[in-house]
Amino acid sequence: MAVLRYSQGKFVLVVRLAEWSFRSSSLGVPSIRRPYASSHGNLSNFDDDAAESTDLTSSPVRIHDPLCDSFPDLSDILVVVKTGASESYAKIPTQLITVLSCVPDFLIFSDMEQDIAGYHIYDSLDTVLPQVKVQNPDFDLYNRQKYCIVDQQSCSVDIVDSEKKPEGWNLDKYKNVHIVEKTYKLRPDYDWYLFIDADTYVLWNNLVQWLSRLEDPSAKKHYIGSMSLINDFSFAHGGSGYILSQATMQGFAGNNSCVANHYDQRARELCCGDYVLALALSDTIGVGVEQAWPTINGEKPYTIPYGSREWCHPIVTMHHMDPEEISSFWKFEKRFYESQESPRPVIRFKDIFEEFVKPKLLLERYDWDNLSEDFLYLDPNHPERYTQKQKDKDRTKKLLKQYHIPAVERDAYKSFKHCSLLCSSVHNCFQFSYHHGACAYNKSFRFGKPAKKTDKKEERWMSGWQQRRIFDWVDEHRACKEPVWPNIR
């Protein structure tokens, strides 16, 4: 089928081929792939409902990116993206032209069936038990957005629940386990399954190099991610991304019919979809999360705490990347690999610091929060200003119990200048911040984010960096040896 489109001042003929789609090969020559019917997906594996909701007659023709010519082989990895209808049009298009542009096969799941730029978005919640959806306020958004007569973002903007959380959060906790089950039904034959959010960035070259070092995914049950804890139960943080092996997918979704429905009612009382999935994997096949932090990471270039723990590690994922940041990092990756000889080296945390943070570091920034948090000193005269979490970390209160208090610590809360003097006196302090009588400093260095401006001097955010100390440390740690991968086999 041919479609005439108007683009950039001229008409462009876009051709869609029934049953077949073109994809660039590693040599830059068009190769042909039949969607959903290669060794990584068989039409006979679809049930009637899945087949009806899947358009197999056409697939979008992609604009060729030269970066794809030297892209690593992803033929054994399926990428699965989770989003929401209220954000999908804001986030998915950028992923399609950057992170996903060279990926041969991927699935996108949401809380509503949609089509974006020719790509089908599956409803992850259509198989949730009806009795769980009925009179359940968690599904108010799900039901309402089906009848939205304008764009979804307008129908959901500024709508929050009684706890001031966006409604999409309430829906999200039902998604993950259903997405895993649906993914295996649609694509049962991949070695590895990478699950990410729509604002997750993936460094494919690093991922492929890492996974090639692990044991046979068809024999070893892997559940890999950045570990978080709730009530001493560990799970992989969803936004950072997590990886399931073929053995895990087969054992969980292949051998257990409708396994996701066993957790629909339970999810009502739980917080998060990534936590629900971890419970399901543990209950069903006895698999727990394997720690892959900092390689699997929940930060982004401007919020990463750079230090000796992360410096030489390769990084595979980052989270909370907005479309502009994703585009910027994609351009950086292109420049980085073009400047390197083959075989491609890994991108490490130190490379990200050099590109995104080092050129922007100043001695001081006003109306800026550099996310200092390792050590905290609070004004003892105004405890009402602070959260319980801040009070628990407060060193001023602890110091007052001592007979002798160093003046530089005793006075740290008094002003930005006093806070700066404290950081200068601590040999491994790299940065500090001051806000509303709270002085904090860090033993790692982060760039941070803008803070809301205020005319009240005492409430103004101010941040500082020991610039010379940071640059000296970077020079001393410039050489990295072999990549330091997570301790997973």
C-alpha positions in Angstrom: 0.0 0.0 0.0 1.3 3.5 -0.9 0.4 6.6 1.2 1.2 10.2 0.1 2.3 12.3 3.0 3.3 16.0 3.2 6.5 16.4 5.1 9.0 19.3 5.4 7.5 21.3 2.5 7.2 18.4 0.0 5.1 15.4 -0.7 6.7 12.0 0.2 5.5 8.6 -1.0 5.5 6.1 1.8 5.2 2.5 0.7 3.9 -0.2 3.0 4.3 -3.8 2.0 1.7 -6.4 3.0 3.2 -9.3 4.9 6.8 -8.1 4.5 8.8 -5.1 5.8 12.2 -3.7 4.9 14.9 -3.4 7.5 18.5 -2.3 7.1 21.1 -5.0 7.4 24.5 -4.6 9.0 25.9 -3.9 5.5 23.5 -1.1 4.9 21.7 -3.2 2.3 17.9 -3.6 2.7 17.0 -7.1 4.0 13.6 -8.5 4.3 11.9 -9.7 7.5 8.4 -11.1 7.9 6.9 -9.4 11.0 5.9 -11.8 13.9 6.6 -14.9 11.9 10.3 -15.5 12.2 11.9 -17.9 14.7 11.0 -15.4 17.3 7.2 -15.5 16.9 4.8 -17.9 15.2 1.3 -17.0 14.2 0.1 -20.3 15.5 1.0 -19.2 19.0 -1.6 -16.4 18.9 -5.0 -17.0 20.4 -8.0 -15.6 18.7 -8.2 -12.4 20.8 -4.5 -11.7 20.3 -4.8 -12.2 16.5 -7.8 -9.9 16.2 -6.0 -7.1 18.0 -2.8 -7.5 15.9 -2.4 -5.9 12.5 -0.3 -8.4 10.5 -1.0 -6.9 7.1 1.4 -4.0 7.3 4.2 -2.6 9.4 5.7 0.9 9.2 8.7 1.6 7.0 11.5 3.0 9.1 13.8 5.9 8.1 17.3 4.4 7.9 19.7 5.6 10.6 23.4 5.1 9.6 24.1 4.1 13.3 22.1 1.0 12.6 24.7 -0.2 10.1 27.1 -1.0 13.0 24.5 -1.9 15.6 25.0 -5.0 17.8 23.0 -8.1 17.1 19.7 -7.9 19.0 18.0 -10.9 17.4 17.9 -12.8 20.6 16.6 -9.9 22.7 13.0 -8.7 22.8 12.4 -5.2 24.1 9.0 -4.6 25.9 8.0 -1.0 26.7 5.4 0.0 29.3 3.6 3.3 29.0 0.2 4.9 29.7 -2.4 6.4 27.4 -2.1 9.8 29.0 1.7 9.9 28.2 2.2 7.6 25.2 2.0 10.3 22.5 4.5 12.5 24.5 7.0 9.7 25.0 6.8 6.9 22.5 7.6 8.9 19.3 11.0 9.9 20.6 11.7 6.3 21.6 10.8 5.2 18.1 13.2 7.5 16.3 16.1 7.0 18.8 16.4 4.1 21.2 14.1 1.7 19.3 15.0 2.9 15.8 17.6 0.0 15.2 15.8 -2.6 17.3 14.4 -5.4 15.0 11.4 -6.3 17.2 9.7 -4.8 20.2 6.3 -4.7 21.9 4.6 -1.7 23.5 2.0 -2.1 26.2 -0.3 0.6 27.8 -3.6 0.9 29.6 -5.4 1.4 26.4 -5.2 0.0 22.9 -3.7 2.6 20.5 -1.7 3.0 17.3 1.1 5.5 17.2 3.1 6.2 14.0 2.0 2.9 12.6 3.0 0.9 15.7 0.4 -1.0 17.7 0.1 -0.4 21.4 -1.4 -3.3 23.3 -3.8 -2.9 26.2 -2.1 -4.6 29.2 -5.2 -4.5 31.4 -7.9 -6.0 29.2 -7.4 -9.4 30.8 -7.6 -8.2 34.4 -10.5 -10.0 36.2 -13.8 -8.2 35.6 -14.7 -8.4 39.3 -11.5 -6.6 40.2 -12.3 -3.7 37.8 -15.9 -3.3 38.9 -16.4 -0.4 41.5 -12.6 -0.2 41.8 -11.4 3.5 41.9 -8.0 2.3 40.6 -9.7 1.8 37.2 -11.5 5.1 37.0 -9.0 6.4 34.6 -9.0 3.2 32.6 -12.8 3.4 32.1 -12.9 7.2 31.5 -10.2 7.4 28.9 -12.1 5.0 26.6 -14.7 7.8 26.2 -12.2 10.7 25.9 -13.3 12.8 22.9 -10.1 14.9 22.7 -6.5 13.9 23.4 -5.8 11.6 26.3 -3.5 14.0 28.1 -6.2 16.6 28.3 -8.6 14.1 29.7 -6.3 13.2 32.5 -4.3 16.4 33.2 -4.2 17.4 36.9 -6.5 14.6 38.0 -5.2 12.9 41.2 -6.5 10.5 43.7 -7.3 11.2 47.4 -3.6 10.7 48.2 -2.5 13.3 45.6 -1.0 10.7 43.3 -1.7 10.8 39.5 -4.4 8.3 38.6 -2.1 6.5 36.2 0.0 5.3 39.2 -3.0 3.4 40.5 -3.4 1.6 37.2 0.3 0.9 36.9 0.4 -1.7 39.6 -1.8 -4.1 37.7 0.3 -3.9 34.5 3.6 -5.6 35.0 2.5 -9.2 35.6 0.0 -9.1 32.8 2.6 -7.6 30.4 5.0 -10.5 31.1 2.2 -13.0 30.5 1.1 -11.3 27.3 4.6 -10.9 26.0 5.3 -14.6 26.2 2.1 -15.4 24.4 3.0 -13.0 21.6 6.8 -13.7 21.4 7.6 -17.1 23.1 11.0 -17.8 21.5 13.5 -15.1 22.6 16.5 -15.8 24.8 16.2 -12.5 26.7 13.3 -10.2 27.5 14.1 -6.6 28.5 11.2 -4.7 30.2 11.5 -0.9 30.3 9.3 2.2 30.8 8.7 4.8 28.1 11.2 7.1 29.8 14.0 4.5 30.1 17.1 4.8 28.0 18.9 1.7 26.9 22.6 1.4 25.8 22.3 -1.5 23.4 26.0 -2.1 22.8 26.6 -2.4 26.5 23.6 -4.7 27.0 24.7 -7.1 24.3 28.2 -7.3 25.6 27.0 -8.0 29.1 24.3 -10.6 28.2 26.8 -12.5 26.1 28.8 -13.3 29.3 25.8 -14.9 31.1 24.9 -18.6 31.2 22.5 -20.2 28.8 19.2 -18.3 29.2 17.1 -21.3 28.1 18.5 -23.2 31.1 19.1 -20.6 33.8 16.2 -18.7 35.4 17.3 -15.1 35.5 15.4 -12.1 36.9 17.9 -9.3 36.8 17.5 -5.6 37.8 18.3 -2.8 40.2 17.2 -4.1 43.6 14.7 -2.3 45.7 13.2 -3.3 49.1 9.7 -3.2 50.5 9.2 -4.8 53.9 12.6 -6.6 53.4 11.3 -8.2 50.2 13.6 -7.4 47.2 12.3 -6.7 43.7 13.7 -5.2 40.5 12.8 -1.5 40.1 10.6 -1.3 37.0 11.7 2.1 35.7 15.3 1.1 35.7 14.4 -1.9 33.6 14.6 -5.6 34.3 15.6 -8.7 32.3 14.0 -12.1 32.3 15.6 -15.1 30.6 13.8 -17.6 28.4 13.8 -20.1 31.2 12.1 -17.7 33.5 9.5 -16.7 31.0 8.7 -20.3 30.1 8.5 -21.4 33.7 6.3 -18.5 34.8 4.1 -17.7 31.8 4.5 -20.7 29.6 3.7 -23.4 32.2 1.0 -21.5 34.1 -2.2 -20.5 32.4 -3.7 -17.2 33.4 -1.0 -16.8 36.1 -1.4 -13.0 36.1 -5.0 -13.2 37.2 -3.9 -14.8 40.5 -2.5 -11.4 41.5 -5.3 -9.1 40.3 -7.1 -9.0 43.6 -3.9 -8.9 45.6 -2.6 -5.9 43.6 -5.4 -3.7 45.0 -3.6 -3.7 48.4 -0.1 -3.4 47.1 1.9 -0.3 45.9 3.6 -1.1 42.7 3.5 -3.3 39.6 7.2 -4.2 39.8 6.7 -5.4 43.4 3.7 -7.5 42.3 5.7 -9.1 39.6 8.5 -10.0 42.0 6.0 -11.6 44.3 4.5 -13.6 41.4 7.9 -14.8 40.2 8.9 -15.8 43.8 5.6 -17.6 44.5 5.3 -19.4 41.1 8.8 -20.5 40.2 10.9 -19.5 43.2 13.0 -16.9 41.4 14.4 -13.8 43.2 16.0 -10.7 41.8 19.7 -10.6 40.9 21.3 -7.3 41.7 22.6 -5.5 38.6 23.0 -2.0 40.0 24.7 0.3 39.0 24.7 -1.2 35.4 20.9 -1.3 35.6 20.3 2.3 36.8 17.4 4.5 37.9 19.2 7.8 37.5 20.0 9.9 34.5 23.2 11.9 33.5 22.4 14.9 35.6 21.3 13.0 38.7 23.8 10.2 38.8 26.0 10.3 41.9 29.5 10.0 40.3 32.1 8.3 42.5 34.4 5.3 42.9 31.4 2.9 43.1 30.1 3.7 39.6 33.0 5.3 37.8 34.4 2.4 35.7 31.2 0.4 35.4 29.4 0.2 32.1 25.8 1.4 32.2 22.9 -0.3 30.4 19.8 1.7 31.4 18.9 5.1 32.8 15.4 6.3 34.0 13.3 9.5 34.0 14.8 10.6 30.7 12.5 13.1 29.1 12.3 13.2 25.2 14.8 16.0 25.0 17.3 14.1 27.2 16.8 10.9 25.2 17.5 12.7 22.0 20.6 14.4 23.4 22.0 11.2 24.7 21.3 9.4 21.4 23.4 12.1 19.7 26.2 11.6 22.2 26.2 7.8 21.6 26.6 8.4 17.9 29.5 10.8 18.4 31.1 8.5 20.9 31.1 5.4 18.7 32.1 7.3 15.6 35.2 8.5 17.4 36.2 5.0 18.5 37.8 2.1 16.7 36.3 -1.3 16.4 35.4 -3.3 18.4 33.1 -0.9 20.1 34.1 0.0 23.6 31.6 0.2 26.4 30.2 3.5 27.6 31.0 3.9 31.3 29.8 6.3 33.9 33.0 8.3 33.6 32.2 8.9 29.9 28.8 10.3 30.8 30.3 12.6 33.4 32.8 14.0 30.9 30.1 14.7 28.3 27.2 15.9 30.3 28.4 17.2 33.7 32.0 18.3 33.7 31.5 21.2 31.2 28.7 22.6 33.4 30.3 22.4 36.8 30.7 25.8 38.5 31.8 26.7 42.0 28.3 27.9 42.9 24.7 27.9 41.4 21.8 29.7 42.9 18.2 28.4 42.6 19.7 25.0 42.1 19.5 21.7 44.0 22.6 19.5 43.4 21.0 16.6 45.3 23.5 16.5 48.1 22.2 14.1 50.8 25.0 12.1 52.3 25.4 14.2 55.5 22.8 16.7 56.8 22.9 19.5 59.3 19.6 21.1 60.3 18.7 24.3 62.2 17.9 23.1 65.7 15.8 26.1 66.3 13.2 25.3 63.6 12.5 21.5 63.7 9.0 22.2 62.1 10.7 22.9 58.8 11.9 19.4 58.2 10.6 16.0 57.3 11.0 13.0 59.5 13.5 11.6 57.0 15.6 14.7 57.3 15.4 14.6 61.1 16.6 11.0 61.1 19.8 12.0 59.2 20.4 15.2 61.1 24.0 15.4 62.5 23.5 18.7 64.3 21.2 17.0 66.9 23.6 14.2 67.4 26.5 16.6 67.8 24.7 18.5 70.5 24.9 15.5 72.7 28.7 15.6 72.6 30.9 17.5 75.0 33.0 19.2 72.3 31.5 20.2 68.9 33.8 21.4 66.1 32.7 24.9 65.3 32.6 24.3 61.6 30.0 21.5 62.1 28.1 23.3 64.9 27.5 26.3 62.6 27.0 24.6 59.3 23.2 25.2 59.3 23.6 29.0 59.7 24.3 30.0 56.1 25.5 29.0 52.7 28.9 30.3 53.5 29.1 28.3 56.7 28.0 25.2 54.8 30.7 25.9 52.2 33.3 26.1 55.0 32.2 22.7 56.3 32.6 21.1 52.9 36.1 22.6 52.5 37.1 21.2 55.8 36.1 17.6 54.9 38.7 16.0 52.6 36.3 13.8 50.7 33.4 16.4 50.4 32.9 17.1 46.7 29.7 19.2 46.9 27.2 20.8 49.2 23.8 22.6 49.2 22.0 24.9 51.5 18.2 25.5 51.8 16.0 26.8 54.7 18.6 26.2 57.4 19.6 22.8 56.1 23.2 22.2 55.0 24.0 18.9 53.2 27.1 17.6 51.6 28.1 14.6 49.4 31.1 12.3 49.0 30.1 11.9 45.4 29.4 14.5 42.8 26.1 15.2 41.0 24.8 18.0 38.8 21.2 18.1 40.0 18.3 20.2 38.8 16.9 23.7 38.9 15.0 24.7 42.1 12.0 27.0 42.3 13.0 30.6 42.7 11.8 32.5 45.8 12.1 36.0 47.2 12.6 34.6 50.7 16.3 34.5 51.2 16.3 31.8 53.8 14.3 29.5 51.6 16.4 29.9 48.5 18.2 26.8 47.2 22.0 27.3 46.8 24.5 24.7 45.7 28.2 24.5 45.5 31.0 22.2 44.2 34.6 21.7 45.2 35.5 22.1 41.5 39.3 21.7 41.8 38.9 18.7 44.1 36.5 17.0 41.7 38.7 17.6 38.6 41.8 16.3 40.5 39.9 13.1 41.4 38.7 12.6 37.8 42.3 13.0 36.6 43.5 10.4 39.1 40.8 7.9 38.0 40.9 8.5 34.3 42.2 5.1 33.4 39.8 2.2 33.7 40.7 -1.5 33.2 38.4 -4.2 31.9 34.7 -3.4 32.3 33.3 -4.2 35.7 30.1 -6.1 35.1 27.5 -7.1 37.7 28.4 -10.3 39.6 25.8 -12.4 37.8 26.6 -15.6 35.9 
